[in-house]
Amino acid sequence: MTTATTSRGDRRVSPVFVGIAAVAAVTGWATWTGFAEQPGVAVFLFVTAAWIVSLCLHEYAHARTALHSGDISVGEKGYLTLNPLKYTHALLSIVLPVVFVVMGGIGLPGGAVFIERGRIRGRLRHSLISAAGPLTNVLFAAVCTAPFWLHAVDGVPREFRYALAFLALLQVTAAILNFLPVPGLDGYGVIEPWLPYGVKRQVEPFAPFGLLFVFALLWVPSVNTAFFDMIYAVLRALNVSGGFSDCGYWLYRFWSETPELCVVSP
């Protein structure tokens, strides 16, 4: 019913997104075939483009769920086109998450589509809108790790395994971080509709700083170690070796010295 009120142009996939997806496909092929003289460059472009694709799908999931919950304004805002330039905060949604990946191999959740919550009735719908984004990361992680838990990696080039394992690590970290019940993150958005009004009023001023708080906390060595121990435990449960994801990270950082264990032939 709600989708009928959006025009075809509001729902047409953006050429910007198609271009990013094409970069991911071409550089994924280059990583698989060893076409690039420097595998690290291909891995960097492949993982970065695929990561941006996942960020676009994350925000699209929020918007699409909001559309079917009653907020038809998401179509007019361009959120259904998968165009990252249409987000309320392109810096938070795309640029900062990519910077966090480069700096520390952390799939930190990004920014924002603006949902007009006043158009939506029912606490469950509000919770589903918030949960839709990180659930997309869960699905993306399942796809990335499928060759591993399906035991279908025989014959897969080593550098592509590394890249896929690192991309899976980013998706797992994004899903877990997004589900934290911290103001400003999706996890808090899931529980917020069920909280007493007074609690929501007290917490509201801290929402803009939730993401920065999480990022700062991850720089505390003990917290960082405990967090990544949990991430590697999830990956092991999916049959992904921590060594693979680590080598993927070092290949991704092609400008730095790659450990000998992770060196692949050009």
TORKOL-4160 file (C-alpha; in steps of 0.2 Angstrom, whole numbers, padded with zeros to 4 digits, m for minus):
266
<pt num="1" X="0000" Y="0000" Z="0000"/>
<pt num="2" X="0014" Y="0012" Z="0005"/>
<pt num="3" X="0025" Y="0008" Z="m0010"/>
<pt num="4" X="0011" Y="0013" Z="m0022"/>
<pt num="5" X="0014" Y="0031" Z="m0016"/>
<pt num="6" X="0032" Y="0032" Z="m0021"/>
<pt num="7" X="0036" Y="0035" Z="m0039"/>
<pt num="8" X="0047" Y="0024" Z="m0050"/>
<pt num="9" X="0061" Y="0036" Z="m0049"/>
<pt num="10" X="0061" Y="0036" Z="m0030"/>
<pt num="11" X="0064" Y="0017" Z="m0031"/>
<pt num="12" X="0076" Y="0016" Z="m0046"/>
<pt num="13" X="0094" Y="0010" Z="m0041"/>
<pt num="14" X="0106" Y="0024" Z="m0042"/>
<pt num="15" X="0121" Y="0024" Z="m0055"/>
<pt num="16" X="0132" Y="0028" Z="m0040"/>
<pt num="17" X="0128" Y="0012" Z="m0032"/>
<pt num="18" X="0129" Y="0002" Z="m0048"/>
<pt num="19" X="0147" Y="0010" Z="m0050"/>
<pt num="20" X="0152" Y="0005" Z="m0033"/>
<pt num="21" X="0145" Y="m0013" Z="m0035"/>
<pt num="22" X="0154" Y="m0014" Z="m0052"/>
<pt num="23" X="0171" Y="m0009" Z="m0044"/>
<pt num="24" X="0168" Y="m0023" Z="m0031"/>
<pt num="25" X="0164" Y="m0035" Z="m0044"/>
<pt num="26" X="0179" Y="m0031" Z="m0055"/>
<pt num="27" X="0192" Y="m0030" Z="m0041"/>
<pt num="28" X="0185" Y="m0046" Z="m0034"/>
<pt num="29" X="0188" Y="m0054" Z="m0051"/>
<pt num="30" X="0206" Y="m0047" Z="m0051"/>
<pt num="31" X="0209" Y="m0053" Z="m0033"/>
<pt num="32" X="0202" Y="m0071" Z="m0038"/>
<pt num="33" X="0212" Y="m0072" Z="m0054"/>
<pt num="34" X="0228" Y="m0063" Z="m0048"/>
<pt num="35" X="0226" Y="m0051" Z="m0063"/>
<pt num="36" X="0233" Y="m0037" Z="m0052"/>
<pt num="37" X="0252" Y="m0036" Z="m0051"/>
<pt num="38" X="0250" Y="m0031" Z="m0033"/>
<pt num="39" X="0237" Y="m0042" Z="m0024"/>
<pt num="40" X="0235" Y="m0029" Z="m0010"/>
<pt num="41" X="0229" Y="m0015" Z="m0021"/>
<pt num="42" X="0215" Y="m0027" Z="m0028"/>
<pt num="43" X="0211" Y="m0033" Z="m0011"/>
<pt num="44" X="0210" Y="m0015" Z="m0004"/>
<pt num="45" X="0198" Y="m0009" Z="m0018"/>
<pt num="46" X="0188" Y="m0025" Z="m0017"/>
<pt num="47" X="0185" Y="m0025" Z="0002"/>
<pt num="48" X="0182" Y="m0006" Z="0002"/>
<pt num="49" X="0169" Y="m0006" Z="m0012"/>
<pt num="50" X="0161" Y="m0021" Z="m0005"/>
<pt num="51" X="0161" Y="m0013" Z="0012"/>
<pt num="52" X="0152" Y="0002" Z="0005"/>
<pt num="53" X="0140" Y="m0009" Z="m0004"/>
<pt num="54" X="0135" Y="m0016" Z="0013"/>
<pt num="55" X="0134" Y="0001" Z="0021"/>
<pt num="56" X="0121" Y="0006" Z="0007"/>
<pt num="57" X="0111" Y="m0010" Z="0010"/>
<pt num="58" X="0111" Y="m0007" Z="0029"/>
<pt num="59" X="0104" Y="0010" Z="0026"/>
<pt num="60" X="0092" Y="0004" Z="0013"/>
<pt num="61" X="0085" Y="m0009" Z="0025"/>
<pt num="62" X="0081" Y="0004" Z="0037"/>
<pt num="63" X="0072" Y="0015" Z="0024"/>
<pt num="64" X="0063" Y="0000" Z="0016"/>
<pt num="65" X="0056" Y="m0006" Z="0033"/>
<pt num="66" X="0051" Y="0012" Z="0037"/>
<pt num="67" X="0042" Y="0013" Z="0021"/>
<pt num="68" X="0032" Y="m0002" Z="0024"/>
<pt num="69" X="0029" Y="0004" Z="0042"/>
<pt num="70" X="0021" Y="0020" Z="0036"/>
<pt num="71" X="0035" Y="0033" Z="0032"/>
<pt num="72" X="0033" Y="0036" Z="0014"/>
<pt num="73" X="0045" Y="0051" Z="0015"/>
<pt num="74" X="0060" Y="0040" Z="0013"/>
<pt num="75" X="0056" Y="0039" Z="m0006"/>
<pt num="76" X="0056" Y="0057" Z="m0008"/>
<pt num="77" X="0073" Y="0058" Z="0001"/>
<pt num="78" X="0081" Y="0046" Z="m0011"/>
<pt num="79" X="0085" Y="0033" Z="0002"/>
<pt num="80" X="0077" Y="0019" Z="m0008"/>
<pt num="81" X="0089" Y="0022" Z="m0023"/>
<pt num="82" X="0104" Y="0015" Z="m0013"/>
<pt num="83" X="0114" Y="0031" Z="m0017"/>
<pt num="84" X="0126" Y="0034" Z="m0002"/>
<pt num="85" X="0126" Y="0053" Z="m0007"/>
<pt num="86" X="0108" Y="0054" Z="m0002"/>
<pt num="87" X="0111" Y="0050" Z="0016"/>
<pt num="88" X="0107" Y="0063" Z="0029"/>
<pt num="89" X="0126" Y="0062" Z="0035"/>
<pt num="90" X="0136" Y="0055" Z="0021"/>
<pt num="91" X="0152" Y="0058" Z="0031"/>
<pt num="92" X="0145" Y="0047" Z="0046"/>
<pt num="93" X="0137" Y="0034" Z="0034"/>
<pt num="94" X="0151" Y="0031" Z="0022"/>
<pt num="95" X="0167" Y="0041" Z="0025"/>
<pt num="96" X="0170" Y="0038" Z="0044"/>
<pt num="97" X="0167" Y="0019" Z="0042"/>
<pt num="98" X="0179" Y="0017" Z="0028"/>
<pt num="99" X="0192" Y="0027" Z="0039"/>
<pt num="100" X="0189" Y="0016" Z="0054"/>
<pt num="101" X="0192" Y="0001" Z="0043"/>
<pt num="102" X="0209" Y="0008" Z="0036"/>
<pt num="103" X="0214" Y="0013" Z="0054"/>
<pt num="104" X="0210" Y="m0002" Z="0064"/>
<pt num="105" X="0201" Y="m0015" Z="0054"/>
<pt num="106" X="0185" Y="m0011" Z="0063"/>
<pt num="107" X="0168" Y="m0012" Z="0055"/>
<pt num="108" X="0161" Y="0002" Z="0064"/>
<pt num="109" X="0143" Y="0006" Z="0060"/>
<pt num="110" X="0140" Y="0022" Z="0051"/>
<pt num="111" X="0127" Y="0035" Z="0050"/>
<pt num="112" X="0110" Y="0039" Z="0046"/>
<pt num="113" X="0094" Y="0040" Z="0036"/>
<pt num="114" X="0081" Y="0051" Z="0044"/>
<pt num="115" X="0065" Y="0042" Z="0048"/>
<pt num="116" X="0050" Y="0052" Z="0052"/>
<pt num="117" X="0045" Y="0042" Z="0067"/>
<pt num="118" X="0029" Y="0052" Z="0069"/>
<pt num="119" X="0022" Y="0043" Z="0054"/>
<pt num="120" X="0024" Y="0026" Z="0062"/>
<pt num="121" X="0012" Y="0018" Z="0074"/>
<pt num="122" X="0017" Y="0004" Z="0085"/>
<pt num="123" X="0032" Y="0000" Z="0096"/>
<pt num="124" X="0036" Y="m0016" Z="0087"/>
<pt num="125" X="0037" Y="m0007" Z="0070"/>
<pt num="126" X="0050" Y="0006" Z="0077"/>
<pt num="127" X="0060" Y="m0008" Z="0084"/>
<pt num="128" X="0060" Y="m0018" Z="0067"/>
<pt num="129" X="0066" Y="m0002" Z="0058"/>
<pt num="130" X="0081" Y="m0001" Z="0069"/>
<pt num="131" X="0085" Y="m0019" Z="0069"/>
<pt num="132" X="0084" Y="m0020" Z="0050"/>
<pt num="133" X="0101" Y="m0012" Z="0047"/>
<pt num="134" X="0112" Y="m0023" Z="0058"/>
<pt num="135" X="0102" Y="m0039" Z="0052"/>
<pt num="136" X="0108" Y="m0034" Z="0035"/>
<pt num="137" X="0126" Y="m0035" Z="0041"/>
<pt num="138" X="0122" Y="m0052" Z="0049"/>
<pt num="139" X="0115" Y="m0058" Z="0032"/>
<pt num="140" X="0131" Y="m0051" Z="0023"/>
<pt num="141" X="0142" Y="m0060" Z="0035"/>
<pt num="142" X="0133" Y="m0076" Z="0032"/>
<pt num="143" X="0136" Y="m0074" Z="0013"/>
<pt num="144" X="0154" Y="m0070" Z="0015"/>
<pt num="145" X="0157" Y="m0084" Z="0027"/>
<pt num="146" X="0147" Y="m0097" Z="0017"/>
<pt num="147" X="0161" Y="m0104" Z="0007"/>
<pt num="148" X="0170" Y="m0108" Z="0024"/>
<pt num="149" X="0155" Y="m0116" Z="0034"/>
<pt num="150" X="0150" Y="m0125" Z="0018"/>
<pt num="151" X="0168" Y="m0132" Z="0016"/>
<pt num="152" X="0168" Y="m0125" Z="m0001"/>
<pt num="153" X="0185" Y="m0116" Z="m0001"/>
<pt num="154" X="0195" Y="m0129" Z="m0010"/>
<pt num="155" X="0202" Y="m0121" Z="m0026"/>
<pt num="156" X="0198" Y="m0104" Z="m0020"/>
<pt num="157" X="0214" Y="m0093" Z="m0022"/>
<pt num="158" X="0222" Y="m0089" Z="m0006"/>
<pt num="159" X="0222" Y="m0070" Z="m0007"/>
<pt num="160" X="0203" Y="m0071" Z="m0011"/>
<pt num="161" X="0200" Y="m0081" Z="0004"/>
<pt num="162" X="0210" Y="m0068" Z="0015"/>
<pt num="163" X="0200" Y="m0054" Z="0007"/>
<pt num="164" X="0183" Y="m0063" Z="0010"/>
<pt num="165" X="0188" Y="m0067" Z="0028"/>
<pt num="166" X="0193" Y="m0049" Z="0032"/>
<pt num="167" X="0176" Y="m0043" Z="0024"/>
<pt num="168" X="0167" Y="m0056" Z="0035"/>
<pt num="169" X="0176" Y="m0049" Z="0050"/>
<pt num="170" X="0170" Y="m0032" Z="0046"/>
<pt num="171" X="0152" Y="m0037" Z="0044"/>
<pt num="172" X="0153" Y="m0047" Z="0061"/>
<pt num="173" X="0160" Y="m0032" Z="0070"/>
<pt num="174" X="0147" Y="m0020" Z="0062"/>
<pt num="175" X="0133" Y="m0032" Z="0067"/>
<pt num="176" X="0138" Y="m0033" Z="0085"/>
<pt num="177" X="0143" Y="m0015" Z="0087"/>
<pt num="178" X="0126" Y="m0010" Z="0079"/>
<pt num="179" X="0116" Y="m0021" Z="0091"/>
<pt num="180" X="0124" Y="m0013" Z="0107"/>
<pt num="181" X="0111" Y="m0004" Z="0117"/>
<pt num="182" X="0121" Y="0012" Z="0116"/>
<pt num="183" X="0111" Y="0029" Z="0112"/>
<pt num="184" X="0114" Y="0033" Z="0094"/>
<pt num="185" X="0116" Y="0015" Z="0089"/>
<pt num="186" X="0103" Y="0003" Z="0081"/>
<pt num="187" X="0103" Y="m0008" Z="0097"/>
<pt num="188" X="0097" Y="0007" Z="0107"/>
<pt num="189" X="0084" Y="0010" Z="0094"/>
<pt num="190" X="0077" Y="m0007" Z="0096"/>
<pt num="191" X="0074" Y="m0006" Z="0114"/>
<pt num="192" X="0070" Y="0013" Z="0115"/>
<pt num="193" X="0051" Y="0011" Z="0111"/>
<pt num="194" X="0049" Y="0000" Z="0126"/>
<pt num="195" X="0058" Y="0012" Z="0138"/>
<pt num="196" X="0049" Y="0023" Z="0150"/>
<pt num="197" X="0047" Y="0041" Z="0144"/>
<pt num="198" X="0057" Y="0048" Z="0158"/>
<pt num="199" X="0072" Y="0037" Z="0154"/>
<pt num="200" X="0071" Y="0041" Z="0135"/>
<pt num="201" X="0072" Y="0060" Z="0140"/>
<pt num="202" X="0087" Y="0058" Z="0151"/>
<pt num="203" X="0096" Y="0047" Z="0138"/>
<pt num="204" X="0092" Y="0058" Z="0123"/>
<pt num="205" X="0106" Y="0071" Z="0125"/>
<pt num="206" X="0119" Y="0058" Z="0124"/>
<pt num="207" X="0113" Y="0050" Z="0107"/>
<pt num="208" X="0125" Y="0061" Z="0096"/>
<pt num="209" X="0140" Y="0055" Z="0106"/>
<pt num="210" X="0136" Y="0036" Z="0107"/>
<pt num="211" X="0146" Y="0032" Z="0091"/>
<pt num="212" X="0161" Y="0042" Z="0097"/>
<pt num="213" X="0160" Y="0034" Z="0114"/>
<pt num="214" X="0161" Y="0016" Z="0107"/>
<pt num="215" X="0175" Y="0021" Z="0095"/>
<pt num="216" X="0185" Y="0028" Z="0110"/>
<pt num="217" X="0181" Y="0013" Z="0121"/>
<pt num="218" X="0188" Y="0001" Z="0107"/>
<pt num="219" X="0205" Y="0010" Z="0109"/>
<pt num="220" X="0207" Y="0004" Z="0127"/>
<pt num="221" X="0218" Y="m0011" Z="0125"/>
<pt num="222" X="0209" Y="m0023" Z="0137"/>
<pt num="223" X="0192" Y="m0018" Z="0129"/>
<pt num="224" X="0199" Y="m0020" Z="0112"/>
<pt num="225" X="0207" Y="m0037" Z="0116"/>
<pt num="226" X="0191" Y="m0044" Z="0124"/>
<pt num="227" X="0180" Y="m0037" Z="0109"/>
<pt num="228" X="0191" Y="m0045" Z="0096"/>
<pt num="229" X="0192" Y="m0062" Z="0106"/>
<pt num="230" X="0173" Y="m0062" Z="0104"/>
<pt num="231" X="0174" Y="m0058" Z="0085"/>
<pt num="232" X="0186" Y="m0072" Z="0082"/>
<pt num="233" X="0176" Y="m0084" Z="0092"/>
<pt num="234" X="0161" Y="m0080" Z="0081"/>
<pt num="235" X="0172" Y="m0082" Z="0065"/>
<pt num="236" X="0179" Y="m0099" Z="0071"/>
<pt num="237" X="0161" Y="m0104" Z="0074"/>
<pt num="238" X="0158" Y="m0100" Z="0056"/>
<pt num="239" X="0174" Y="m0110" Z="0051"/>
<pt num="240" X="0184" Y="m0095" Z="0047"/>
<pt num="241" X="0202" Y="m0095" Z="0053"/>
<pt num="242" X="0207" Y="m0079" Z="0063"/>
<pt num="243" X="0224" Y="m0081" Z="0053"/>
<pt num="244" X="0214" Y="m0078" Z="0037"/>
<pt num="245" X="0205" Y="m0063" Z="0042"/>
<pt num="246" X="0222" Y="m0056" Z="0049"/>
<pt num="247" X="0231" Y="m0059" Z="0033"/>
<pt num="248" X="0216" Y="m0051" Z="0024"/>
<pt num="249" X="0219" Y="m0035" Z="0035"/>
<pt num="250" X="0237" Y="m0035" Z="0031"/>
<pt num="251" X="0234" Y="m0037" Z="0012"/>
<pt num="252" X="0221" Y="m0023" Z="0013"/>
<pt num="253" X="0234" Y="m0012" Z="0020"/>
<pt num="254" X="0245" Y="m0014" Z="0005"/>
<pt num="255" X="0256" Y="0001" Z="0009"/>
<pt num="256" X="0262" Y="m0007" Z="0025"/>
<pt num="257" X="0274" Y="m0021" Z="0027"/>
<pt num="258" X="0265" Y="m0038" Z="0026"/>
<pt num="259" X="0270" Y="m0052" Z="0038"/>
<pt num="260" X="0279" Y="m0066" Z="0029"/>
<pt num="261" X="0265" Y="m0078" Z="0033"/>
<pt num="262" X="0253" Y="m0068" Z="0023"/>
<pt num="263" X="0264" Y="m0064" Z="0008"/>
<pt num="264" X="0256" Y="m0070" Z="m0009"/>
<pt num="265" X="0264" Y="m0071" Z="m0026"/>
<pt num="266" X="0259" Y="m0058" Z="m0038"/>
